[in-house]
């Protein structure tokens, strides 16, 4: 069963909550002078997918068309909300999409998104019992993480995955 949009957004929000207590976040926010909540960005980043679905590289949609479809769907979702509430939702979505260098929480959320992808891949591998058949997902994230916290999570997940397949003679 593929992960639902809601399950993915929930996991992203939870990662933001978990990270909010870590020392690295406080240091980065102090350094950058920026406050914001990665859990809010995580929850808002894929809301449009409930209308348009997950547009992946396999869909052969240009980045411009993808951005246009997502923004259009997002605006459709918030059109009946009071303007201030709509802005409270669209701003975190836009922050995630824009990935500005000084927006630590948007960058962190992008890292969460990629981490959740490999976490899901490992969960599928364990469920299917066919060995490490989703290696391409892990390969695609080997050098993409920008934050130390998620790099640590990635290292731990890779070690756990290796150990799992060694113990289950599936490697």
Buried (B, 14 or more C-beta within 10 A) or exposed (E): EEBEBEEBBBBBBBBBEBBEEEEBBEEBBEEBEBEBBBBBBBBBBBBBBEBBEEBEEEEEBEEEEBBEBBBEBBEEBBEEEEEEEBEBBBBBBBBBBEEEEEBBBBBBBBBBBBBBBBBBBBEBBBEEEEEBEBEEBBEBBEEEBBBEBBBEBBEEBBEEBEEBBEEEEBE
